[in-house]
Amino acid sequence: MNIKIGCHLSVSGGYENMGKTALSIGADTFQFFTRNPRGGSFKAPTDEDIAKLNALMAENSFAPIIAHAPYTLNPCAADDAIRAYTKDTMAADLKILDNIPNALYNFHPGCHVSQGVEVGIEKTADTLNDILKRSSRTIVLIETMAGKGSEIGKTFEEVRAIIDRVDDSSRVGVCLDTCHVHDAGYDISGDPYGVLDEFNRVIGLYRLRAIHLNDSKNPLGAHKDRHEKIGDGYLTLDGIIKIVSHPVVSKLPICLETPNELDGYAREIALIRDAVKSL
């Protein structure tokens, strides 16, 4: 079983540099924030830098890479100005990603903040309808959430409700975060086949396009969203390996978001690859 696995990298050194860094730690995919995740200035990549990354990925058989929208965005905000900023930022990100073949754009579906789940779902779908009209091809991924506070996307039904309201739903997929779904109450490490069967029933496995692979500091259903290093949390190493060896998951780009520096990511990538090979 040849899984495609990587981790979250910093974009500060440029796009080509991220590809080189991924190779240096044994990765063949990676994720990055399109801009400062907490806000601030933004420097767009050059065409040359993107072209060099594309060439490097083609030469080394990379899986699709994942660009992550910044945390400052809220697609279902009550404030119209915040939603307008969110739409413009996401649309600008997609225009850049349209130049990277097969790139995926992941985002958090937002917090309704006392508006109610149904209103949040409607507004997030409206945001998607707006930004997809301003981009040509990049697939946008709704990330599954842990359900802390007023987050939407904590159940497969909420994710499906967003998708159902998108005009061009062919360009909408899902990124399943193992910590998030565990904290939301899905026993992804104990019964990955059962959870993914439920995902298929509600959403459709054909929409599952990427995995955020994280252990959790909290027990099943805690709704906390605290990532842990692989094997050090409630999902356990055995549970993590059961997830990544699932026949659907094993064919997807898998990205670690564990609390690590590069050397820690390299160890986790090697640990998971070796465990899967020994099955």
Rosetta silent file (secondary structure, phi, psi, omega in degrees, C-alpha in Angstrom):
SEQUENCE: MNIKIGCHLSVSGGYENMGKTALSIGADTFQFFTRNPRGGSFKAPTDEDIAKLNALMAENSFAPIIAHAPYTLNPCAADDAIRAYTKDTMAADLKILDNIPNALYNFHPGCHVSQGVEVGIEKTADTLNDILKRSSRTIVLIETMAGKGSEIGKTFEEVRAIIDRVDDSSRVGVCLDTCHVHDAGYDISGDPYGVLDEFNRVIGLYRLRAIHLNDSKNPLGAHKDRHEKIGDGYLTLDGIIKIVSHPVVSKLPICLETPNELDGYAREIALIRDAVKSL
SCORE:     score description
SCORE:     0.000 S_00000001
   1 L     0.000  119.787 -176.105    0.000    0.000    0.000 S_00000001
   2 L  -107.645   89.332 -179.008    1.590    3.235   -1.191 S_00000001
   3 L   -79.962  153.273  175.843   -0.027    6.090    0.720 S_00000001
   4 E  -105.391  112.352 -171.728    0.573    9.738   -0.147 S_00000001
   5 E  -136.432  144.823  178.073    1.328   11.597    3.056 S_00000001
   6 E  -154.083 -154.755 -176.449    2.727   14.969    4.080 S_00000001
   7 E  -151.447  179.839  177.636    2.244   17.730    6.611 S_00000001
   8 E   -83.146  129.176 -178.123    1.479   21.401    7.032 S_00000001
   9 E  -121.897  160.298  177.888    4.334   23.633    5.815 S_00000001
  10 L   -85.256  136.400  179.522    5.091   27.343    5.920 S_00000001
  11 L   -85.132   -3.685 -171.175    4.656   29.301    2.695 S_00000001
  12 L   -59.827  -29.680 -179.710    7.117   31.983    3.830 S_00000001
  13 L   -88.254    0.848 -179.909   10.013   30.555    1.789 S_00000001
  14 L   104.699  164.226 -175.590    8.004   30.337   -1.408 S_00000001
  15 H   -69.137  -47.288  179.356    6.051   27.664   -3.237 S_00000001
  16 H   -60.388  -38.827 -179.333    8.982   25.753   -4.747 S_00000001
  17 H   -62.323  -35.338  176.713   10.669   25.721   -1.345 S_00000001
  18 H   -62.178  -41.641  178.058    7.645   24.021    0.179 S_00000001
  19 H   -62.095  -42.221  178.618    7.964   21.234   -2.366 S_00000001
  20 H   -65.276  -39.883  178.609   11.664   20.819   -1.602 S_00000001
  21 H   -64.137  -42.010  178.140   10.968   20.793    2.138 S_00000001
  22 H   -58.250  -46.253  179.599    8.310   18.129    1.668 S_00000001
  23 H   -61.683  -36.515 -176.562   10.771   15.909   -0.204 S_00000001
  24 H   -66.805  -20.843  179.722   13.394   16.398    2.510 S_00000001
  25 L  -110.413   14.511  176.158   11.113   14.841    5.157 S_00000001
  26 L    82.478   18.407 -178.310    9.835   11.977    3.014 S_00000001
  27 L   -95.387  152.678  174.780    6.535   13.604    2.047 S_00000001
  28 L  -131.809   26.414  165.821    4.816   13.473   -1.332 S_00000001
  29 L  -162.425  172.302  175.168    2.062   15.976   -0.622 S_00000001
  30 E  -166.073  167.712  176.412    1.689   18.938    1.731 S_00000001
  31 E  -125.955  153.285  177.945   -0.641   21.611    3.001 S_00000001
  32 E  -153.754  153.070  171.631   -0.043   25.326    3.511 S_00000001
  33 E   -77.621  134.501 -179.212   -1.927   28.458    4.477 S_00000001
  34 L   -65.036  -23.738  179.655   -2.523   30.646    1.442 S_00000001
  35 L  -160.301  178.415 -178.682   -1.689   33.683    3.597 S_00000001
  36 L   -50.602  121.034 -175.465   -1.154   34.540    7.269 S_00000001
  37 L   -66.158  -19.075 -179.477   -3.760   32.389    9.079 S_00000001
  38 L  -106.961   10.233  179.624   -4.377   35.112   11.662 S_00000001
  39 L   102.223  175.965 -179.718   -4.501   38.023    9.210 S_00000001
  40 L   113.660 -168.809 -174.608   -1.934   40.569    8.070 S_00000001
  41 L   -68.975  161.238 -177.135   -0.080   41.345    4.882 S_00000001
  42 L  -141.441  130.793  176.471   -0.061   39.043    1.875 S_00000001
  43 L  -116.709  115.935 -178.028    2.487   38.586   -0.896 S_00000001
  44 L   -68.535  145.920  177.410    1.216   36.704   -3.933 S_00000001
  45 L   -70.632  153.688  176.946    3.518   34.030   -5.411 S_00000001
  46 L   -81.925  158.427  176.270    5.218   34.722   -8.720 S_00000001
  47 H   -59.801  -37.673 -179.294    4.365   32.774  -11.868 S_00000001
  48 H   -63.875  -43.441 -179.151    7.967   31.499  -11.906 S_00000001
  49 H   -63.228  -42.980  178.790    7.734   30.143   -8.357 S_00000001
  50 H   -64.480  -41.593  179.857    4.482   28.338   -9.136 S_00000001
  51 H   -62.235  -39.621  179.115    5.932   26.889  -12.344 S_00000001
  52 H   -66.620  -39.389  176.378    8.955   25.536  -10.445 S_00000001
  53 H   -63.934  -45.719  179.571    6.698   23.906   -7.858 S_00000001
  54 H   -56.962  -42.825 -179.956    4.563   22.340  -10.583 S_00000001
  55 H   -65.774  -43.159  179.805    7.655   20.878  -12.237 S_00000001
  56 H   -62.230  -43.166 -178.809    9.011   19.530   -8.951 S_00000001
  57 H   -67.162  -39.331  178.639    5.705   17.876   -8.080 S_00000001
  58 H   -64.763  -39.926 -179.025    5.371   16.290  -11.524 S_00000001
  59 H   -68.032  -26.411 -173.928    8.917   14.931  -11.349 S_00000001
  60 L  -114.490   17.314  173.882    8.328   13.392   -7.916 S_00000001
  61 L    52.815   47.957  177.753    4.784   12.028   -8.366 S_00000001
  62 L   -68.463  148.059  166.437    3.177   14.213   -5.727 S_00000001
  63 L   -76.335  168.016  175.253   -0.432   13.752   -4.759 S_00000001
  64 L   -53.483  140.153  177.427   -2.639   16.860   -4.972 S_00000001
  65 L   -94.016  160.881 -174.795   -1.559   19.514   -2.499 S_00000001
  66 E  -118.599  121.535  171.979   -3.935   21.301   -0.133 S_00000001
  67 E   -96.703  132.743 -175.833   -4.118   25.056    0.318 S_00000001
  68 E  -107.431  128.113  176.267   -5.838   26.067    3.555 S_00000001
  69 L   -65.508  149.072 -179.765   -7.883   29.260    3.851 S_00000001
  70 L   -66.048  155.374 -178.562   -6.863   31.530    6.762 S_00000001
  71 L   -68.858  -19.775 -176.755   -8.650   31.297   10.111 S_00000001
  72 L   -69.183  -12.599 -177.350   -9.732   34.939    9.932 S_00000001
  73 L   -84.120  146.431  172.996  -12.420   34.073    7.395 S_00000001
  74 L  -140.235   98.482 -175.438  -16.007   33.288    8.338 S_00000001
  75 L   -62.906  -18.496 -178.832  -18.169   32.273    5.370 S_00000001
  76 L  -118.691   27.820 -179.321  -21.366   32.484    7.429 S_00000001
  77 L   -61.260  147.654  175.659  -20.676   35.634    9.449 S_00000001
  78 L   -72.083  -31.523 -178.897  -23.629   37.822   10.408 S_00000001
  79 L   -76.489  119.998 -178.476  -21.599   40.924    9.522 S_00000001
  80 H   -61.386  -33.533 -179.566  -21.890   41.601    5.779 S_00000001
  81 H   -67.072  -39.792  178.274  -18.446   43.241    5.705 S_00000001
  82 H   -65.706  -41.282  179.218  -16.796   40.134    7.154 S_00000001
  83 H   -67.650  -36.926  177.436  -18.557   37.917    4.629 S_00000001
  84 H   -64.350  -43.173  176.820  -17.563   40.231    1.760 S_00000001
  85 H   -61.766  -42.092  178.949  -13.931   40.104    2.932 S_00000001
  86 H   -60.860  -46.832 -179.635  -14.183   36.308    3.187 S_00000001
  87 H   -61.950  -46.088 -178.105  -15.553   36.001   -0.338 S_00000001
  88 H   -64.858  -39.790  179.871  -12.924   38.303   -1.860 S_00000001
  89 H   -66.599  -46.578 -180.000  -10.071   36.537   -0.052 S_00000001
  90 H   -64.746  -40.210  178.778  -11.225   33.064   -1.041 S_00000001
  91 H   -64.034  -40.268  178.117  -11.821   34.110   -4.640 S_00000001
  92 H   -65.162  -40.859  177.169   -8.322   35.635   -4.830 S_00000001
  93 H   -60.707  -43.944 -178.087   -6.814   32.438   -3.408 S_00000001
  94 H   -63.648  -35.598  178.263   -8.640   30.320   -5.978 S_00000001
  95 H   -62.287  -36.002  176.420   -7.316   32.418   -8.864 S_00000001
  96 H   -69.797  -46.651 -176.393   -3.780   31.585   -7.723 S_00000001
  97 H   -67.300  -23.444  176.457   -4.552   27.904   -7.199 S_00000001
  98 L   -59.803  -16.495  179.018   -6.075   27.594  -10.647 S_00000001
  99 L   -91.773    0.815  178.263   -2.441   27.687  -11.858 S_00000001
 100 L  -115.845  107.463 -176.738   -1.511   24.565   -9.846 S_00000001
 101 L   -54.043  131.133  174.744   -2.925   21.390  -11.439 S_00000001
 102 L    68.642    8.315  177.313   -5.150   19.368   -9.081 S_00000001
 103 L   -61.670  148.051  179.189   -4.638   21.717   -6.129 S_00000001
 104 E  -116.963  143.994 -178.587   -7.345   21.560   -3.469 S_00000001
 105 E  -117.405  111.604 -175.646   -8.626   24.513   -1.415 S_00000001
 106 E  -100.137  140.140  177.750   -9.729   23.663    2.119 S_00000001
 107 E  -146.075  155.542  173.639  -11.785   25.935    4.367 S_00000001
 108 L   -83.460  131.205 -174.317  -13.667   25.883    7.662 S_00000001
 109 L   -68.857   -9.206  169.480  -17.407   26.294    6.982 S_00000001
 110 L   108.845  174.514  178.681  -17.690   28.927    9.683 S_00000001
 111 E  -118.679  129.538 -175.993  -19.424   29.862   12.927 S_00000001
 112 L   -78.724  -20.039  174.938  -23.035   31.015   12.883 S_00000001
 113 L    46.238   68.336  174.347  -22.605   33.000   16.144 S_00000001
 114 L    74.414    0.830  176.372  -26.219   32.967   17.402 S_00000001
 115 L   -80.412  -22.026 -175.849  -27.786   33.047   13.930 S_00000001
 116 L   100.957  150.933 -176.261  -28.603   29.340   14.081 S_00000001
 117 H   -60.231  -43.995 -176.435  -27.256   26.374   12.139 S_00000001
 118 H   -62.946  -41.525  177.137  -29.693   26.691    9.240 S_00000001
 119 H   -64.621  -41.929  178.301  -28.806   30.343    8.637 S_00000001
 120 H   -59.694  -43.444  178.469  -25.119   29.457    8.850 S_00000001
 121 H   -60.836  -46.182  179.936  -25.539   26.701    6.285 S_00000001
 122 H   -60.306  -43.632 -176.468  -27.371   29.028    3.887 S_00000001
 123 H   -71.444  -37.397  177.068  -24.723   31.744    4.176 S_00000001
 124 H   -65.745  -40.471  176.165  -21.780   29.377    3.726 S_00000001
 125 H   -62.643  -39.664  177.093  -23.431   27.942    0.605 S_00000001
 126 H   -61.468  -41.380  176.849  -23.957   31.498   -0.661 S_00000001
 127 H   -60.155  -45.284  178.781  -20.249   32.188   -0.138 S_00000001
 128 H   -62.549  -42.129  178.850  -19.361   29.090   -2.151 S_00000001
 129 H   -59.810  -38.066 -179.816  -21.718   30.065   -4.955 S_00000001
 130 H   -68.860  -50.343 -172.739  -20.040   33.463   -5.162 S_00000001
 131 H   -72.260  -32.823 -179.208  -16.405   32.335   -5.154 S_00000001
 132 H   -67.170  -25.570  176.271  -16.854   29.412   -7.545 S_00000001
 133 L   -71.949  -18.316 -176.612  -18.139   31.817  -10.174 S_00000001
 134 L  -103.588   11.627 -179.277  -14.834   33.703   -9.910 S_00000001
 135 L  -136.670  155.549 -172.500  -12.567   30.660  -10.363 S_00000001
 136 L   -98.031  -32.605 -171.591  -12.137   28.234  -13.230 S_00000001
 137 L  -152.160  -20.244 -173.354  -11.270   24.780  -11.889 S_00000001
 138 L   -62.559  134.301  176.289   -9.937   24.383   -8.333 S_00000001
 139 E   -79.155  132.663  179.875  -11.902   21.980   -6.124 S_00000001
 140 E  -103.714  132.749 -176.747  -13.006   23.532   -2.824 S_00000001
 141 E  -109.714  127.945  170.481  -13.118   21.321    0.279 S_00000001
 142 E   -84.706  124.668 -179.928  -15.433   21.743    3.243 S_00000001
 143 E   -86.104  135.641  173.942  -13.562   20.594    6.345 S_00000001
 144 L   -69.426  138.590 -171.916  -15.386   18.448    8.896 S_00000001
 145 L  -114.665  162.989 -176.616  -15.473   20.261   12.248 S_00000001
 146 L   -81.850  -21.106  178.901  -15.367   19.270   15.921 S_00000001
 147 L    90.959   22.252  176.464  -18.471   21.266   16.877 S_00000001
 148 L   -77.479  146.148  179.502  -16.970   23.677   19.391 S_00000001
 149 L    58.549 -130.860 -178.007  -18.924   26.853   19.967 S_00000001
 150 L  -107.794   27.977  177.767  -21.232   27.671   17.061 S_00000001
 151 E   -59.306  139.545  167.635  -19.259   25.851   14.358 S_00000001
 152 L  -102.030  159.946 -177.509  -21.230   24.382   11.502 S_00000001
 153 L    94.268   16.617 -178.763  -20.041   21.241    9.741 S_00000001
 154 L   -82.917  -16.436  175.947  -19.866   19.094   12.899 S_00000001
 155 L  -123.211  156.446  177.681  -22.103   16.404   11.397 S_00000001
 156 H   -62.630  -32.301  179.252  -22.090   14.807    7.981 S_00000001
 157 H   -64.489  -38.589  178.716  -25.683   16.009    7.588 S_00000001
 158 H   -67.657  -39.724  176.808  -24.628   19.654    8.028 S_00000001
 159 H   -62.551  -44.734  179.657  -21.854   19.261    5.454 S_00000001
 160 H   -62.634  -37.430 -179.510  -24.307   17.662    3.024 S_00000001
 161 H   -64.127  -35.694  176.053  -26.788   20.492    3.589 S_00000001
 162 H   -65.301  -49.377 -177.643  -24.155   23.030    2.515 S_00000001
 163 H   -58.775  -41.140 -177.601  -23.285   21.033   -0.607 S_00000001
 164 H   -62.041  -21.050 -177.538  -26.937   20.658   -1.567 S_00000001
 165 L   -98.374    3.610 -179.849  -27.276   24.447   -1.736 S_00000001
 166 L   -93.754  130.024 -177.178  -24.254   24.993   -4.023 S_00000001
 167 L   -61.870  -49.393  179.365  -25.112   25.542   -7.682 S_00000001
 168 L  -105.030   71.794 -175.773  -21.951   23.898   -9.052 S_00000001
 169 H   -70.552   -9.543  177.273  -21.557   21.159   -6.446 S_00000001
 170 H   -64.724  -18.932 -179.393  -19.260   19.221   -8.807 S_00000001
 171 H  -102.972   16.074  179.248  -16.466   21.500   -7.565 S_00000001
 172 E  -117.592  126.017  175.567  -17.151   20.894   -3.879 S_00000001
 173 E  -125.745 -168.072 -177.664  -15.522   18.085   -1.918 S_00000001
 174 E  -132.189  139.742  169.137  -14.806   17.266    1.721 S_00000001
 175 E  -108.594  118.153 -179.152  -11.649   17.125    3.812 S_00000001
 176 E   -92.241  119.337  176.748  -12.125   14.763    6.756 S_00000001
 177 E   -96.839  120.474 -173.740  -10.163   15.740    9.855 S_00000001
 178 H   -66.195  -38.583  175.704   -9.696   12.698   12.099 S_00000001
 179 H   -64.049  -45.952 -176.695   -9.401   14.729   15.315 S_00000001
 180 H   -62.032  -47.975 -177.333  -12.444   16.807   14.423 S_00000001
 181 H   -68.263  -34.765  174.273  -14.757   13.893   13.581 S_00000001
 182 H   -61.074  -48.062 -179.696  -13.591   12.034   16.708 S_00000001
 183 H   -68.302  -24.229  177.314  -14.313   15.093   18.832 S_00000001
 184 H   -79.295  -11.893  176.590  -17.656   15.477   17.041 S_00000001
 185 L   113.639    3.538  177.230  -18.643   11.966   18.171 S_00000001
 186 L   -93.142  124.578 -176.199  -17.735    9.716   15.221 S_00000001
 187 L   -80.890   66.955 -173.438  -15.569    6.750   16.325 S_00000001
 188 L   -65.483  -30.034  179.835  -13.233    7.056   13.338 S_00000001
 189 L   -87.582  -31.340  179.796  -10.346    5.182   14.983 S_00000001
 190 L   -81.067  -34.411 -176.894  -12.411    2.412   16.579 S_00000001
 191 L  -142.488   65.079 -177.390  -14.699    1.787   13.615 S_00000001
 192 H   -59.906  -35.726 -179.665  -13.340    3.542   10.506 S_00000001
 193 H   -66.411  -40.635  179.168  -15.350    1.331    8.145 S_00000001
 194 H   -65.950  -42.279  179.813  -18.576    2.137    9.978 S_00000001
 195 H   -66.106  -42.459 -179.046  -17.874    5.884   10.029 S_00000001
 196 H   -72.464  -28.351  171.384  -16.938    5.951    6.361 S_00000001
 197 H   -63.758  -40.609  177.511  -20.024    3.909    5.502 S_00000001
 198 H   -66.050  -40.636  175.490  -22.053    6.608    7.257 S_00000001
 199 H   -58.124  -43.958 -179.583  -20.129    9.291    5.350 S_00000001
 200 H   -64.346  -40.304 -179.320  -20.970    7.477    2.127 S_00000001
 201 H   -64.483  -41.833 -173.787  -24.647    7.210    3.036 S_00000001
 202 H   -86.629  -44.449 -172.494  -24.987   10.901    3.901 S_00000001
 203 L  -111.273  -42.703 -174.268  -22.488   12.654    1.607 S_00000001
 204 L   107.272  120.960 -177.349  -20.968   10.109   -0.777 S_00000001
 205 H   -63.923  -21.274  178.481  -17.395    8.838   -0.609 S_00000001
 206 H   -64.463  -18.893  177.567  -16.738   10.244   -4.079 S_00000001
 207 H   -87.988  -10.411  179.103  -16.724   13.676   -2.435 S_00000001
 208 E   -77.561  113.059 -171.086  -14.012   12.726    0.077 S_00000001
 209 E  -116.304  -15.082 -178.027  -10.892   14.276   -1.428 S_00000001
 210 E  -161.235  159.677 -179.512   -8.355   14.687    1.421 S_00000001
 211 E  -126.843  130.756  164.873   -7.579   13.710    5.010 S_00000001
 212 E   -94.506  113.792 -174.005   -6.225   15.772    7.900 S_00000001
 213 E   -98.840  106.304 -177.964   -4.546   13.097   10.023 S_00000001
 214 L  -140.319  141.334  167.558   -4.443   14.115   13.678 S_00000001
 215 E   -81.465  171.621 -176.774   -4.683   12.388   17.020 S_00000001
 216 E  -125.837  139.408  175.935   -6.861   14.057   19.679 S_00000001
 217 L   -76.381   -9.593 -172.145   -6.112   15.263   23.204 S_00000001
 218 L  -124.264  156.172 -178.133   -9.744   14.670   24.151 S_00000001
 219 L   -71.257  167.349 -178.722  -12.123   11.698   24.374 S_00000001
 220 L   -52.445  129.686  176.313  -14.750   10.787   21.807 S_00000001
 221 L    79.405   15.301 -175.299  -17.464   13.440   21.472 S_00000001
 222 L   -75.123  -20.729 -178.487  -15.670   16.124   23.507 S_00000001
 223 L    56.357   41.992 -175.737  -16.238   18.899   20.898 S_00000001
 224 L  -107.561  -38.971 -177.599  -12.871   20.442   21.848 S_00000001
 225 L    63.347   62.709  173.864  -10.610   20.342   18.729 S_00000001
 226 L  -123.061  106.819 -177.464   -7.210   19.862   20.354 S_00000001
 227 E   -71.570  148.296  177.498   -4.798   18.054   18.048 S_00000001
 228 E  -131.074  158.775  176.289   -2.258   15.601   19.453 S_00000001
 229 L   -63.568  152.744 -177.322    0.806   13.862   18.037 S_00000001
 230 L   -59.307  124.227  178.835    0.189   10.541   16.333 S_00000001
 231 L    88.346   -8.941 -177.822   -0.198    7.776   18.927 S_00000001
 232 L  -100.233    1.079 -176.020   -0.169   10.114   21.940 S_00000001
 233 L  -121.890 -163.002 -174.489   -3.913   10.778   22.039 S_00000001
 234 L   -73.724  -20.012  178.139   -7.271    9.078   22.235 S_00000001
 235 L   -75.423  -28.430  179.978   -7.239    7.839   18.625 S_00000001
 236 L    67.733  158.164  179.058   -4.051    5.774   19.332 S_00000001
 237 H   -63.783  -42.796  179.240   -1.477    4.628   16.804 S_00000001
 238 H   -59.900  -40.803  178.898   -3.407    1.431   16.056 S_00000001
 239 H   -65.437  -41.275  178.233   -6.525    3.489   15.386 S_00000001
 240 H   -60.916  -43.770 -178.837   -4.640    5.886   13.105 S_00000001
 241 H   -66.579  -36.142  175.719   -3.217    2.991   11.081 S_00000001
 242 H   -61.396  -37.573 -179.767   -6.688    1.475   10.713 S_00000001
 243 H   -66.660  -53.558 -173.235   -7.887    4.775    9.275 S_00000001
 244 H   -70.183  -19.160  178.999   -5.088    5.291    6.740 S_00000001
 245 L   -89.416   -1.832  174.203   -5.219    1.674    5.581 S_00000001
 246 L   -60.015  137.642 -173.343   -8.897    1.946    4.654 S_00000001
 247 L   -59.847  -25.591  176.363   -9.089    1.322    0.873 S_00000001
 248 L   -82.730  -48.182 -177.396  -10.622    4.750    0.183 S_00000001
 249 H   -61.913  -38.775 -175.731   -8.460    6.784    2.572 S_00000001
 250 H   -63.519  -14.916 -179.468   -5.227    5.142    1.399 S_00000001
 251 H   -99.634    0.980 -176.482   -5.708    6.637   -2.076 S_00000001
 252 L  -102.256  157.956  169.940   -6.185   10.232   -0.864 S_00000001
 253 E   -66.039  128.120 -177.101   -3.675   12.972   -0.005 S_00000001
 254 E  -116.594  124.213 -178.089   -3.124   12.692    3.762 S_00000001
 255 E  -123.710  129.438  175.466   -1.746   15.676    5.679 S_00000001
 256 E   -78.715  137.597  172.076   -0.570   15.809    9.273 S_00000001
 257 L  -127.964   32.975 -177.927   -1.539   18.812   11.390 S_00000001
 258 L   -76.036  158.944 -179.656   -0.065   17.481   14.610 S_00000001
 259 L   -73.173   85.123 -172.706    1.815   19.765   17.070 S_00000001
 260 L  -141.006  160.065  162.199    5.266   19.211   15.548 S_00000001
 261 L   -96.673 -179.267 -175.103    8.292   20.824   13.965 S_00000001
 262 H   -57.840  -40.870 -178.691    9.744   19.393   10.750 S_00000001
 263 H   -64.949  -35.292  176.487   11.764   16.666   12.480 S_00000001
 264 H   -68.206  -40.126  176.465    8.652   15.496   14.291 S_00000001
 265 H   -62.212  -42.251  179.448    6.682   15.417   11.056 S_00000001
 266 H   -59.426  -41.892  179.217    9.460   13.387    9.417 S_00000001
 267 H   -65.331  -41.558 -179.392    9.288   10.829   12.249 S_00000001
 268 H   -67.817  -40.156  177.477    5.496   10.580   12.011 S_00000001
 269 H   -60.238  -45.931  179.125    5.561   10.184    8.235 S_00000001
 270 H   -65.211  -41.356  179.813    8.138    7.375    8.541 S_00000001
 271 H   -59.697  -46.767 -177.256    6.215    5.764   11.414 S_00000001
 272 H   -69.953  -43.003  178.026    2.967    5.671    9.465 S_00000001
 273 H   -59.227  -45.487 -177.954    4.577    4.506    6.213 S_00000001
 274 H   -64.771  -41.161 -179.825    6.393    1.667    7.997 S_00000001
 275 H   -64.278  -41.479 -179.740    3.263    0.580    9.865 S_00000001
 276 H   -67.392  -40.100  179.482    1.184    0.506    6.691 S_00000001
 277 H   -63.281  -29.056 -176.507    3.843   -1.440    4.794 S_00000001
 278 L   -82.323   -5.556 -178.720    3.890   -4.104    7.506 S_00000001
 279 L   -68.657    0.000    0.000    0.152   -4.827    7.188 S_00000001
